[in-house]
């Protein structure tokens, strides 16, 4: 069964830095072992490429303030992510065990129509090539 582990619109900081802040409510979907402040996992993207991510929290302070790092900066750069794009992590769950994660990034094409960022690049290229003919 698939469940959304995390979904959020990107801030400028998320899109340009080596880490993405996570919504606090998504933290329960990343089983951080007792005594640690991080959880490492691999998520497959839409072209079945594996990405290594790390969800971390603060060790001290009143708020845990979770974030995701690892290969996040490389993923955001390769996908050309920008402020306003939507990122979703989906987990495949069997019984009570998470078997795998999948990551997608989408851009708002127009009026609430979201498409994968990989398709956005193709559409943009086709549109620009039409303008030059």
N, C-alpha and C positions, 0 to 999 in steps of 0.2 A: 504494500500500500504506500502511496506517495503522500507526503505531508510537506507543506511549506515550512522550512526551518527559519527563514529570514527573508524579508522583502523590504526594500526601501529605495526612495529616490536619492540619488547621489548629490552630495554637496560638492562645491568646488574643491574643497580640501580632500574629500574622498577620492575624487577623480584624478587628482594631481599628486597625491602623496603615496607613500608606501604602506599606508594603512587606511582602513575604512572603519569608521565608527559604526557600531551595531546597535540596533534598538534593544533596550534592556530586556524586553519580553522575549526576545529570541534566544537569550542566553541558556534557557532550559533545554534547548535543542542541541547543545554542544556539551557532551558529558565530560566536564573537567574533573579529573581524578582528585580525590581528597588529598590535601597537602600541596597541591599545585595550583597555579593561577593561569594555566593554558591547556588547550586541547588542539592537537594537530590532526589534520585529515586531508584527504585528497578528494577533489571534486572534478568531475568530467564536464567539459564545456559542450557546446552544441555540435562541435565537430569531433567529439570524443577525444579531445586532448586532455590529459590529466594535469591538474594544477594543485600544488601543495600549499595549503593555507594553515594558519595558526590563529585560533581565537584565544585572546588573552583578556585578563581583568586586572585591575589594580590590586596590589597586595594590601594596601592600607587605605584608610579614608572611609567616609560614610557611604559613598557610592562606588559600585564596582566598575562602571564605565567601560563596557566591553568594546573591543576592537578586533579587526581581522587583519593579519599581516601575512608573512610568508611570501608567496609569489603574487600578492595582491597588486603591487606596483607594476609588475610586468604584465599581468592580466589586463589591468586598466589601460596601460600604454598600448598593448597589442590590439585591444578591441577599440581603441580610440574613444574611450569613455569621457563624458563631460557632465557638468552639472545638469541635473534634471533627468539623466538616464536612470532607468530602474533596474536594480540588480535583485535577483532572486536565487536563493539556495533552496533546493528541494531535496528532501531525504527519502530514501527508499527504506521502509520499515517492514520487518518481518517479525511477528510476535511483538516483543518489547525491545528488539534489537535493531539499531540502525545499520543497514548493510552497505549503503553507499550514499554519496551526495552528488548532486548535479548543479552546476551554476549557469545561469543565463543572464544576459544583459539586454535590455530593450530600450529603444528610443521612441518617443512620441512622434509619429509621422504627422498626424494632424487630428485635431478634435478627439483625443482619447483613443486613437488607433495606434497601438504599440506594436513595433516589429523588432525582431532580433537585430542587434547592432551590425552583425555580419551582413544581413540583407540590406540594411540601410546604406552601407558602403557600395554595394552592387547597384542599388537603385540610383544613388547619387551619380555614380560613374555613367550609367545609361542615360540619365537625364542630361548630364554635361556633354556627353558625346552627341546627343541629339541637337543640342544648341549649336554645335560647331559644324553641322552638315546642312 
